[in-house]
Amino acid sequence: MKRLFLVATAILAVFALSACDSGYTNINNDELQEMLDNNPEYQFIDVRTSQEFYDVRIPGFSNIDYYYLDDDHSLTDHLDKDVPVVIMCNSGNRSRSAAAIFVEEGFTEVYNLTGGIQDWNGETE
């Protein structure tokens, strides 16, 4: 009985750990800057509202408002699922949720900028 319990516990632990795999990779400012400099073919998506985006943005990013994306995943249909996508927002919260949507929609390589534009120390426009 004790052995059965240990086996069941081990199986549950494996499932719990596999559920923790978000399917996307968190990146920092330095990693984003390297991607911007060396990978212009990447898809850079800012999921803040359009007002936030037009107030200040990182050059090279396009805007898909998270609040619309959350309700309508087809807003990603114009993007190539086989080209890496880098997602950012104001603080990292919306982009984390958006990254999960991109993974769910079948994007193969998804990155999330932790800290968002608030922590960004690079060029803005």
Secondary structure, DSSP 8 states (H G I E B T S, - for coil): -HHHHHHHHHHHHHHHHHHT--SSEEE-HHHHHHHHHH-TTSEEEE-S-HHHHHHS--TT-EE--HHHHTT-GGGGTTS-TTS-EEEE-SSSHHHHHHHHHHHHTT-SSEEEETTHHHH--S---
